[in-house]
Amino acid sequence: MSCLKSQEMRTLAPELDPLRIGTGWKPEDLSKPQILIESTYGDSHPGSGHLNVLVEEVRKGVAEAGGFGARYYCTDICDGESQGTDGINFSLASREMITNMIEIHGNATVSDAGVFLASCDKGMPANLMGLCRLNIPAIVVPGGTMNAGPDMLTLEQLGMYSAKFQRGEIDEDKLNWAKHNACPSCGACSFIGTASTMQIMAEALGLALPGTALMPATSPDLLDFARQAGRQAVALAKMDNMRPSDIVTMDSFENAILVHAAISGSTNCLLHIPAIAHELGIEITGDTFDRLHRNARYLLDVRPAGRWPAECFYYAGGVPAIMEEIKQHLHLDVMTVTGKTLGENLEELKKNGFYERCDKWMQEFNKRYGCNVTKEDVIRPYDKAIGTDGSIAVLRGNLAPEGAVIKHTACPKEMYRAVLRAKPFDSEEECLDAVLKHKVNKGDAVFIRYEGPKGSGMPEMFYTSEAISSDKELGKSIALITDGRFSGASTGPVIGHCSPEAAEGGPIALVEEGDLIEIDVFARKLNIIGIAGEEKTPEEIDKVLAERKKNWKPKEVKYKNGVLRLFSEHAASPMKGAYLEF
């Protein structure tokens, strides 16, 4: 057994033992392997409201394996609850604050290993960043997904219902029905948004037990896996060379990005995976995603791009089933928290009844909704892929020299290659108002700028994207381009993370009404190709942009104190991951 650092702490700090006894620990607990149990538990939203039940299962597992588990909390906020308000500006910054608190928790009193529980958009990537920064043996317990509501209603459809109500297409009773039934249980939102994507990424990186990502939060299987994670954390504490830096390599990240392509994961993953990699000294950029998505198979028929709610992902076999389909492209020799390689884990799952248990739950789902969904309906076989070029593309050009991101699987084919007229707005509120009042026309390239990390914290443009994509005419004839980001639930012709951002004087800040904007997903291009409706040569465009840059003046800093002032001063480029640089 390796020397346990927690026992070294006891000799250095004689106050430690009596303080822990005062907390309720028994004297015999003091000499056991100490396991940090870190979660985002809180009453803030459904993704975290149930985590303490899982925490207690983890504690039982830790105790069964001869360890002692100490509970630590740093709850997260809900992007959905703050959507459309200034509260959403705090969302991305919260990832950094949670990461910092995990660092503080783990270093102020040293533990021998950790179990990290989270479900949602910022809580999950923050815990992944935090455990990598601590670099103690660690295992993740994903908090799972909520069930779908009646008629398979799921939360991402609320944007559509809201936009239809605003346009007078449905009455308030129908809107309220959707509001009251979209979230029938705890867990992450039931679609492949950022929360679901990042749970899947935790497993794909080898940091969660095989088959645990995106299980229904109401499933007894999740309780069993949480207890198993507690036991495994004690085993990891006694092993050498099983820290995150030993497990997660560039090959692990490539595996995760290939899984991201197969599930049509959230574009926000391009903020989170580079930030997680940064904690380990590994460089991942948008170009890494673009390279691996090219020619990758897109297999998952789950909302928002597909048909089924997210609980069906687990019923179809989850991450292991996805990996089996793309096995030929994966690095199967990477290590995982089981102490075995990815290839060994996949073989073991075939033998231990995992897929049979998943299918049993699929049959229960079919009875509930009176349908006949099969595994192949949810996770397509490799040779019957939904798409063959991944799910995202990184576009570059004189409008986005550092890159911009589009989820082309959720974009109408009509917008893959287009030339549009620029219609810029300096805030989402102005833009949304114009869209809802029909002041935006076919053929417009609608810009929302000064919404990047340094501009306003990089909020989501969810309501505007939904207002556009749910409009039968606009959804296939205009594009929304921003230096902000989008919800994982966003669909339609939307391009985000445009870098450099407007607050730094990036070209997006220089766009004027009537400029001609070229979008070419196939060629990965995003350019200004004309002025005042007239096409110009690249040299002429460069000259105009240089002149505009001379006359450009930075906007007054939006936040003059607090967290968002700190974030705006130190956030890296969106294409790097928007982590804090010092």
C-alpha positions as CSV (number, residue, x, y, z in Angstrom):
1,M,0.0,0.0,0.0
2,S,1.3,3.5,-0.8
3,C,1.6,6.0,2.1
4,L,-1.8,7.7,2.7
5,K,-1.4,11.5,2.7
6,S,-4.3,12.0,5.1
7,Q,-2.3,10.2,7.8
8,E,0.7,12.5,7.2
9,M,-1.7,15.5,7.8
10,R,-2.6,14.1,11.2
11,T,1.0,14.2,12.4
12,L,1.5,17.7,11.1
13,A,-1.8,19.2,12.5
14,P,-2.5,17.9,16.0
15,E,-5.8,19.8,16.0
16,L,-7.1,17.7,13.2
17,D,-8.1,14.6,15.2
18,P,-10.1,16.5,17.9
19,L,-11.8,18.7,15.3
20,R,-13.0,15.7,13.4
21,I,-14.2,13.9,16.5
22,G,-16.2,17.1,17.2
23,T,-17.7,16.8,13.8
24,G,-19.0,13.3,14.7
25,W,-16.2,11.1,13.5
26,K,-15.3,8.1,15.7
27,P,-11.6,7.7,16.8
28,E,-11.3,4.6,14.6
29,D,-12.4,6.5,11.5
30,L,-9.3,8.8,11.8
31,S,-6.8,6.2,10.6
32,K,-8.9,4.9,7.6
33,P,-8.3,6.0,4.0
34,Q,-10.0,9.4,3.8
35,I,-12.3,9.9,0.8
36,L,-13.4,13.4,-0.3
37,I,-17.0,13.2,-1.5
38,E,-17.6,16.4,-3.5
39,S,-21.0,17.2,-5.0
40,T,-23.1,20.0,-6.3
41,Y,-26.0,19.0,-4.1
42,G,-28.5,21.8,-3.4
43,D,-32.1,22.9,-3.9
44,S,-31.1,25.0,-6.8
45,H,-32.5,22.7,-9.6
46,P,-33.5,19.1,-10.5
47,G,-30.0,18.2,-11.6
48,S,-28.6,18.7,-8.1
49,G,-31.6,18.3,-5.8
50,H,-31.2,14.5,-5.6
51,L,-27.5,14.2,-5.3
52,N,-27.4,13.8,-1.6
53,V,-29.2,10.4,-1.9
54,L,-26.3,9.3,-4.2
55,V,-23.8,10.8,-1.8
56,E,-25.1,8.6,1.0
57,E,-24.8,5.6,-1.2
58,V,-21.2,6.5,-2.0
59,R,-20.5,6.9,1.8
60,K,-21.9,3.4,2.3
61,G,-19.6,2.0,-0.4
62,V,-16.6,3.8,1.1
63,A,-17.3,2.4,4.5
64,E,-17.8,-1.1,3.2
65,A,-14.3,-0.9,1.6
66,G,-12.7,0.2,4.9
67,G,-12.6,4.0,4.2
68,F,-14.2,7.1,5.6
69,G,-16.1,9.5,3.4
70,A,-16.4,13.2,4.2
71,R,-19.0,15.3,2.4
72,Y,-18.2,18.6,0.7
73,Y,-20.6,20.7,-1.3
74,C,-20.4,23.5,-3.8
75,T,-23.7,23.7,-5.6
76,D,-24.2,24.9,-9.1
77,I,-26.8,27.2,-10.8
78,C,-29.3,26.2,-13.4
79,D,-28.9,27.7,-16.9
80,G,-32.5,26.9,-17.6
81,E,-33.8,28.9,-14.6
82,S,-31.6,31.9,-15.4
83,Q,-32.2,31.7,-19.2
84,G,-33.2,35.0,-20.7
85,T,-32.2,37.1,-17.7
86,D,-28.9,38.7,-16.6
87,G,-28.5,35.6,-14.3
88,I,-27.3,33.6,-17.3
89,N,-24.2,35.8,-17.5
90,F,-23.0,34.2,-14.3
91,S,-23.2,30.7,-15.7
92,L,-19.8,30.1,-17.4
93,A,-18.1,32.0,-14.6
94,S,-19.6,29.6,-12.1
95,R,-17.6,26.8,-13.6
96,E,-14.4,28.5,-12.6
97,M,-15.7,29.3,-9.1
98,I,-16.8,25.7,-8.4
99,T,-13.4,24.5,-9.7
100,N,-11.7,26.9,-7.4
101,M,-13.7,25.7,-4.4
102,I,-12.9,22.0,-5.2
103,E,-9.2,23.0,-5.2
104,I,-9.6,24.7,-1.8
105,H,-11.6,21.8,-0.3
106,G,-9.1,19.2,-1.5
107,N,-5.9,21.0,-0.5
108,A,-6.9,22.6,2.8
109,T,-7.3,19.2,4.3
110,V,-5.8,16.4,2.2
111,S,-7.8,13.3,1.2
112,D,-6.5,10.1,-0.2
113,A,-9.0,9.9,-3.0
114,G,-12.2,11.6,-4.2
115,V,-15.7,10.8,-5.5
116,F,-17.2,13.7,-7.5
117,L,-21.0,13.9,-8.1
118,A,-22.7,16.3,-10.5
119,S,-25.3,16.3,-13.3
120,C,-25.4,19.5,-15.1
121,D,-24.0,22.1,-17.5
122,K,-21.3,23.7,-15.3
123,G,-21.3,21.5,-12.3
124,M,-20.0,18.5,-14.2
125,P,-17.2,20.2,-16.2
126,A,-16.3,22.1,-13.0
127,N,-15.9,18.8,-11.1
128,L,-13.9,17.3,-13.9
129,M,-11.6,20.4,-13.9
130,G,-11.4,20.4,-10.1
131,L,-10.5,16.7,-9.8
132,C,-7.8,17.2,-12.5
133,R,-6.4,20.2,-10.7
134,L,-6.3,18.3,-7.4
135,N,-4.9,15.2,-9.2
136,I,-5.7,12.8,-6.4
137,P,-7.2,9.3,-7.3
138,A,-10.7,10.2,-8.3
139,I,-13.9,8.7,-9.7
140,V,-17.0,10.5,-11.1
141,V,-20.7,9.6,-10.4
142,P,-22.9,11.2,-13.0
143,G,-26.2,12.3,-11.6
144,G,-28.3,10.9,-14.4
145,T,-31.2,12.3,-16.5
146,M,-34.8,13.1,-15.6
147,N,-37.7,11.2,-17.1
148,A,-39.6,12.5,-20.1
149,G,-43.1,13.9,-19.3
150,P,-46.5,13.0,-20.9
151,D,-46.4,12.7,-24.7
152,M,-42.6,12.4,-24.3
153,L,-42.4,16.1,-23.5
154,T,-38.9,17.3,-22.7
155,L,-37.6,20.7,-21.5
156,E,-35.9,21.8,-24.6
157,Q,-39.3,22.1,-26.2
158,L,-40.2,25.0,-23.9
159,G,-38.3,27.5,-26.0
160,M,-40.5,26.4,-29.0
161,Y,-43.7,26.6,-26.9
162,S,-42.7,30.1,-25.6
163,A,-41.9,31.4,-29.1
164,K,-45.2,30.1,-30.4
165,F,-47.1,31.7,-27.5
166,Q,-45.3,35.0,-28.1
167,R,-46.4,34.8,-31.8
168,G,-50.0,34.0,-30.8
169,E,-49.9,30.5,-32.3
170,I,-50.8,28.7,-29.0
171,D,-52.8,29.9,-25.9
172,E,-51.6,30.3,-22.4
173,D,-53.2,27.1,-21.2
174,K,-51.0,25.1,-23.7
175,L,-47.9,27.0,-22.6
176,N,-48.7,26.2,-18.9
177,W,-49.3,22.5,-19.7
178,A,-45.8,22.4,-21.2
179,K,-44.3,24.2,-18.2
180,H,-46.0,21.9,-15.7
181,N,-45.0,18.7,-17.3
182,A,-41.6,19.1,-18.8
183,C,-39.6,18.2,-15.7
184,P,-41.3,15.3,-13.9
185,S,-38.3,14.1,-11.9
186,C,-34.8,15.0,-10.7
187,G,-31.8,14.6,-13.0
188,A,-30.4,16.5,-16.0
189,C,-32.7,17.7,-18.7
190,S,-33.8,14.9,-20.9
191,F,-32.0,15.7,-24.1
192,I,-28.4,15.8,-25.4
193,G,-27.7,19.2,-24.0
194,T,-24.6,20.3,-22.2
195,A,-25.5,18.5,-19.0
196,S,-26.0,15.1,-20.8
197,T,-23.0,15.7,-23.0
198,M,-20.7,16.3,-20.1
199,Q,-21.9,13.3,-18.2
200,I,-21.1,11.2,-21.3
201,M,-17.7,12.9,-21.6
202,A,-16.9,11.9,-17.9
203,E,-17.4,8.3,-18.8
204,A,-15.7,8.5,-22.2
205,L,-12.6,10.0,-20.6
206,G,-12.4,6.9,-18.3
207,L,-13.3,8.8,-15.1
208,A,-16.7,7.2,-14.4
209,L,-17.6,3.5,-14.0
210,P,-18.6,2.0,-17.4
211,G,-22.2,2.4,-18.2
212,T,-23.1,5.0,-15.6
213,A,-23.4,8.1,-17.7
214,L,-27.0,9.5,-18.3
215,M,-28.8,6.8,-16.4
216,P,-32.4,7.8,-15.3
217,A,-32.0,9.6,-12.0
218,T,-34.9,7.5,-10.7
219,S,-33.3,4.2,-11.5
220,P,-32.2,1.9,-8.7
221,D,-29.2,0.9,-10.9
222,L,-27.8,4.4,-10.3
223,L,-27.8,3.8,-6.5
224,D,-26.0,0.6,-7.0
225,F,-23.3,2.3,-9.1
226,A,-22.9,5.1,-6.6
227,R,-22.2,2.5,-3.9
228,Q,-19.8,0.7,-6.2
229,A,-18.0,4.0,-6.9
230,G,-17.4,4.5,-3.2
231,R,-15.8,1.1,-2.9
232,Q,-13.7,1.7,-5.9
233,A,-12.5,5.1,-4.6
234,V,-10.9,3.3,-1.6
235,A,-9.3,0.8,-3.9
236,L,-7.8,3.7,-6.0
237,A,-6.5,5.4,-2.8
238,K,-4.3,2.3,-2.2
239,M,-3.0,2.2,-5.7
240,D,0.1,3.9,-7.2
241,N,-0.2,5.7,-10.6
242,M,-4.0,6.0,-10.6
243,R,-4.4,9.7,-10.5
244,P,-6.3,11.6,-13.2
245,S,-2.9,12.6,-14.8
246,D,-2.1,8.9,-15.0
247,I,-5.4,7.9,-16.6
248,V,-6.4,10.8,-18.8
249,T,-4.1,11.2,-21.8
250,M,-4.4,12.8,-25.3
251,D,-5.7,9.4,-26.4
252,S,-8.5,9.6,-23.8
253,F,-9.5,13.0,-25.1
254,E,-9.5,11.8,-28.6
255,N,-11.8,8.9,-27.6
256,A,-14.1,11.4,-25.8
257,I,-14.3,13.7,-28.9
258,L,-15.1,10.7,-31.1
259,V,-18.0,9.9,-28.8
260,H,-19.0,13.5,-28.9
261,A,-19.3,13.3,-32.6
262,A,-21.3,10.1,-32.4
263,I,-23.9,11.6,-30.0
264,S,-24.1,15.0,-31.7
265,G,-23.0,16.6,-28.4
266,S,-23.4,20.1,-27.2
267,T,-21.2,22.9,-28.7
268,N,-20.5,23.9,-25.1
269,C,-18.2,20.9,-25.0
270,L,-15.8,23.0,-27.0
271,L,-15.5,25.2,-24.0
272,H,-15.3,22.4,-21.4
273,I,-13.0,19.8,-22.9
274,P,-10.2,22.2,-23.6
275,A,-10.5,23.7,-20.1
276,I,-10.4,20.2,-18.6
277,A,-7.4,19.3,-20.7
278,H,-5.7,22.6,-19.7
279,E,-5.7,21.4,-16.1
280,L,-3.6,18.4,-17.1
281,G,-1.3,20.4,-19.3
282,I,-2.8,19.0,-22.5
283,E,-3.8,21.3,-25.4
284,I,-7.2,20.7,-27.0
285,T,-8.6,23.3,-29.4
286,G,-11.5,23.7,-31.7
287,D,-9.3,22.4,-34.5
288,T,-8.9,19.1,-32.5
289,F,-12.7,18.7,-32.6
290,D,-12.9,19.7,-36.2
291,R,-10.2,17.2,-37.2
292,L,-11.8,14.3,-35.3
293,H,-15.4,15.1,-36.3
294,R,-14.5,14.9,-40.0
295,N,-15.6,11.6,-41.4
296,A,-16.8,10.5,-37.9
297,R,-20.1,8.6,-37.6
298,Y,-23.1,10.4,-36.0
299,L,-25.2,7.6,-34.5
300,L,-27.5,8.9,-31.7
301,D,-31.2,9.6,-32.5
302,V,-31.9,11.5,-29.3
303,R,-33.2,15.1,-28.9
304,P,-32.6,17.9,-29.7
305,A,-31.3,16.7,-33.0
306,G,-33.1,13.4,-32.9
307,R,-36.4,11.8,-31.9
308,W,-36.1,10.2,-28.4
309,P,-35.7,11.5,-24.8
310,A,-32.3,11.1,-23.2
311,E,-33.4,8.3,-20.9
312,C,-33.4,6.1,-24.0
313,F,-29.7,6.5,-24.3
314,Y,-29.1,4.3,-21.2
315,Y,-31.8,1.8,-22.3
316,A,-29.9,1.4,-25.6
317,G,-26.7,0.6,-23.8
318,G,-25.3,4.1,-23.2
319,V,-21.6,5.0,-23.7
320,P,-20.5,1.4,-24.0
321,A,-22.9,0.7,-26.9
322,I,-21.8,3.9,-28.7
323,M,-18.2,2.8,-28.2
324,E,-18.8,-0.7,-29.5
325,E,-20.1,0.9,-32.8
326,I,-17.1,3.1,-33.2
327,K,-14.6,0.7,-31.7
328,Q,-12.3,0.6,-34.7
329,H,-11.5,4.3,-34.2
330,L,-10.9,4.2,-30.4
331,H,-7.7,3.9,-28.4
332,L,-8.7,0.8,-26.5
333,D,-5.5,0.6,-24.4
334,V,-6.3,3.7,-22.4
335,M,-6.5,3.2,-18.6
336,T,-9.8,3.9,-16.7
337,V,-10.8,4.2,-13.1
338,T,-11.7,0.5,-13.0
339,G,-8.0,-0.2,-13.0
340,K,-8.6,-1.8,-16.4
341,T,-8.3,-0.6,-20.0
342,L,-11.2,0.6,-22.0
343,G,-11.0,-2.5,-24.2
344,E,-11.1,-4.8,-21.1
345,N,-14.1,-2.8,-19.7
346,L,-16.1,-3.2,-22.9
347,E,-15.5,-7.0,-23.0
348,E,-16.5,-7.4,-19.4
349,L,-19.8,-5.5,-19.9
350,K,-20.8,-8.1,-22.6
351,K,-20.3,-10.9,-20.0
352,N,-21.9,-9.4,-16.9
353,G,-25.4,-8.8,-18.1
354,F,-25.2,-5.0,-18.6
355,Y,-26.9,-4.9,-22.0
356,E,-29.6,-7.3,-20.8
357,R,-30.4,-5.0,-17.9
358,C,-30.5,-2.0,-20.2
359,D,-33.0,-3.8,-22.6
360,K,-35.2,-4.6,-19.6
361,W,-35.6,-0.9,-18.9
362,M,-36.2,-0.3,-22.6
363,Q,-39.2,-2.6,-22.5
364,E,-40.5,-0.7,-19.4
365,F,-40.2,2.5,-21.4
366,N,-42.2,1.0,-24.3
367,K,-45.0,0.0,-21.9
368,R,-45.1,3.4,-20.4
369,Y,-45.6,5.2,-23.7
370,G,-47.2,2.5,-25.8
371,C,-44.4,2.4,-28.3
372,N,-41.8,-0.1,-29.6
373,V,-38.4,1.6,-29.5
374,T,-35.4,-0.7,-30.1
375,K,-31.8,-0.2,-29.3
376,E,-31.1,0.3,-33.0
377,D,-33.7,3.1,-33.1
378,V,-31.7,5.0,-30.6
379,I,-28.1,4.1,-31.4
380,R,-27.8,3.4,-35.0
381,P,-25.4,0.7,-36.2
382,Y,-22.1,2.1,-37.6
383,D,-23.1,1.2,-41.2
384,K,-26.5,2.9,-40.9
385,A,-25.2,6.1,-39.4
386,I,-27.4,9.2,-39.3
387,G,-24.5,11.2,-40.6
388,T,-20.9,10.6,-41.7
389,D,-19.2,13.9,-40.9
390,G,-19.6,14.2,-37.2
391,S,-21.8,16.8,-35.7
392,I,-19.9,20.1,-35.4
393,A,-17.6,22.1,-37.6
394,V,-15.2,24.9,-36.8
395,L,-15.5,27.7,-39.3
396,R,-12.7,30.3,-40.0
397,G,-12.2,33.3,-42.1
398,N,-11.9,37.1,-41.8
399,L,-14.9,37.2,-39.6
400,A,-13.6,34.6,-37.2
401,P,-9.8,34.3,-37.5
402,E,-9.6,32.1,-34.3
403,G,-12.7,30.1,-35.2
404,A,-16.4,29.8,-34.7
405,V,-18.6,26.7,-34.0
406,I,-21.6,25.4,-35.7
407,K,-23.6,22.2,-34.9
408,H,-24.4,21.2,-38.4
409,T,-26.5,18.2,-37.4
410,A,-29.0,20.7,-36.0
411,C,-28.8,23.1,-38.9
412,P,-31.1,23.1,-42.0
413,K,-29.2,21.9,-45.1
414,E,-30.3,25.1,-46.9
415,M,-27.9,27.0,-44.6
416,Y,-24.8,24.9,-45.1
417,R,-23.7,27.2,-47.9
418,A,-25.2,30.7,-48.1
419,V,-24.5,34.4,-48.6
420,L,-26.5,36.6,-46.3
421,R,-26.9,40.3,-45.4
422,A,-25.6,41.4,-42.1
423,K,-28.0,42.7,-39.4
424,P,-25.9,43.4,-36.2
425,F,-27.2,43.8,-32.7
426,D,-25.1,44.7,-29.6
427,S,-27.2,42.6,-27.2
428,E,-29.5,39.6,-27.2
429,E,-32.4,41.6,-25.9
430,E,-32.3,43.9,-28.9
431,C,-32.1,41.0,-31.3
432,L,-34.8,38.9,-29.7
433,D,-37.2,41.8,-29.8
434,A,-36.5,42.3,-33.5
435,V,-37.0,38.7,-34.3
436,L,-40.3,38.5,-32.5
437,K,-41.6,41.7,-34.1
438,H,-40.7,40.5,-37.6
439,K,-38.0,43.1,-38.1
440,V,-35.6,40.3,-39.3
441,N,-36.1,39.2,-42.9
442,K,-35.2,36.2,-45.0
443,G,-31.6,36.3,-46.1
444,D,-30.3,38.2,-43.0
445,A,-27.2,37.2,-41.1
446,V,-28.3,38.2,-37.6
447,F,-25.4,39.1,-35.3
448,I,-25.5,39.3,-31.5
449,R,-22.1,40.6,-30.3
450,Y,-20.5,41.8,-27.1
451,E,-21.8,38.6,-25.5
452,G,-18.4,36.8,-25.2
453,P,-16.5,36.0,-22.0
454,K,-15.0,39.4,-21.7
455,G,-18.1,41.2,-23.0
456,S,-20.8,39.9,-20.6
457,G,-19.7,36.4,-19.3
458,M,-20.7,34.5,-22.5
459,P,-24.4,33.8,-21.9
460,E,-26.5,31.4,-24.0
461,M,-28.5,32.8,-26.9
462,F,-31.2,30.2,-26.4
463,Y,-34.4,32.1,-26.7
464,T,-33.3,33.9,-29.8
465,S,-32.1,30.7,-31.4
466,E,-35.4,29.0,-30.6
467,A,-37.4,32.0,-31.8
468,I,-35.6,31.7,-35.2
469,S,-35.6,27.9,-35.5
470,S,-39.3,27.6,-34.6
471,D,-40.3,30.1,-37.3
472,K,-41.1,28.2,-40.4
473,E,-39.7,30.9,-42.7
474,L,-36.8,32.3,-40.8
475,G,-35.5,28.9,-39.6
476,K,-34.3,27.9,-43.0
477,S,-33.4,31.3,-44.5
478,I,-31.3,33.3,-41.9
479,A,-28.3,32.6,-39.7
480,L,-27.6,33.7,-36.1
481,I,-23.9,34.5,-35.5
482,T,-22.6,35.4,-32.0
483,D,-19.5,35.6,-29.9
484,G,-21.7,34.2,-27.1
485,R,-22.7,30.6,-26.9
486,F,-25.8,28.5,-27.3
487,S,-27.7,26.0,-25.1
488,G,-27.0,22.4,-25.8
489,A,-30.7,22.3,-26.7
490,S,-30.3,25.0,-29.4
491,T,-31.2,24.0,-33.0
492,G,-31.2,25.8,-36.3
493,P,-28.7,27.9,-38.3
494,V,-26.7,29.1,-35.3
495,I,-22.9,29.9,-35.2
496,G,-21.3,30.7,-31.8
497,H,-18.0,31.3,-30.0
498,C,-17.0,33.7,-32.8
499,S,-13.4,34.6,-31.9
500,P,-11.8,37.0,-31.2
501,E,-14.9,38.4,-29.5
502,A,-16.3,41.8,-30.0
503,A,-15.1,43.2,-26.6
504,E,-11.5,42.5,-27.8
505,G,-12.1,44.3,-31.1
506,G,-12.5,41.1,-33.1
507,P,-13.9,41.4,-36.6
508,I,-17.4,40.6,-35.4
509,A,-17.3,44.1,-33.7
510,L,-16.7,45.7,-37.1
511,V,-19.6,44.2,-39.0
512,E,-22.0,46.8,-40.4
513,E,-25.6,46.5,-41.6
514,G,-25.6,45.3,-45.3
515,D,-22.3,43.6,-45.2
516,L,-22.4,40.3,-47.2
517,I,-21.6,37.3,-45.0
518,E,-20.4,34.0,-46.5
519,I,-21.2,30.8,-44.6
520,D,-19.7,27.5,-46.0
521,V,-19.9,24.6,-43.7
522,F,-18.4,22.2,-46.2
523,A,-15.3,24.4,-46.7
524,R,-15.3,25.5,-43.1
525,K,-15.5,29.2,-44.0
526,L,-17.0,32.3,-42.3
527,N,-16.2,35.5,-44.1
528,I,-17.2,39.0,-44.9
529,I,-17.2,39.1,-48.7
530,G,-19.1,42.3,-49.4
531,I,-19.8,45.9,-48.3
532,A,-23.3,47.5,-48.5
533,G,-24.6,44.6,-50.4
534,E,-21.8,44.7,-53.0
535,E,-19.2,41.9,-53.3
536,K,-15.5,42.9,-52.9
537,T,-12.2,41.3,-53.3
538,P,-10.5,39.9,-50.1
539,E,-7.9,42.7,-50.4
540,E,-10.7,45.3,-50.5
541,I,-12.4,43.7,-47.5
542,D,-9.2,43.7,-45.5
543,K,-8.7,47.4,-46.3
544,V,-12.3,48.3,-45.1
545,L,-11.9,46.2,-41.9
546,A,-8.6,47.9,-41.1
547,E,-10.2,51.3,-41.5
548,R,-13.1,50.3,-39.3
549,K,-10.8,49.0,-36.7
550,K,-9.0,52.4,-36.5
551,N,-12.4,54.0,-35.7
552,W,-13.6,51.3,-33.3
553,K,-13.8,52.2,-29.7
554,P,-14.1,49.5,-26.9
555,K,-17.4,49.6,-25.0
556,E,-17.4,50.6,-21.4
557,V,-16.8,47.6,-19.2
558,K,-20.2,46.1,-18.3
559,Y,-19.2,44.7,-14.9
560,K,-17.2,46.9,-12.6
561,N,-16.8,44.6,-9.6
562,G,-17.5,41.1,-8.4
563,V,-17.1,37.7,-10.1
564,L,-18.0,38.9,-13.6
565,R,-15.4,41.7,-13.5
566,L,-12.8,39.1,-12.6
567,F,-14.0,36.7,-15.3
568,S,-14.0,39.5,-18.0
569,E,-10.5,40.5,-17.1
570,H,-9.0,37.0,-17.2
571,A,-11.1,34.7,-19.4
572,A,-9.2,33.0,-22.2
573,S,-10.6,33.0,-25.8
574,P,-13.7,30.8,-26.3
575,M,-11.8,28.6,-28.7
576,K,-9.3,27.9,-25.9
577,G,-12.0,27.0,-23.4
578,A,-12.6,30.4,-21.7
579,Y,-10.8,29.3,-18.5
580,L,-9.2,31.9,-16.3
581,E,-5.7,33.0,-17.4
582,F,-3.4,34.6,-14.8
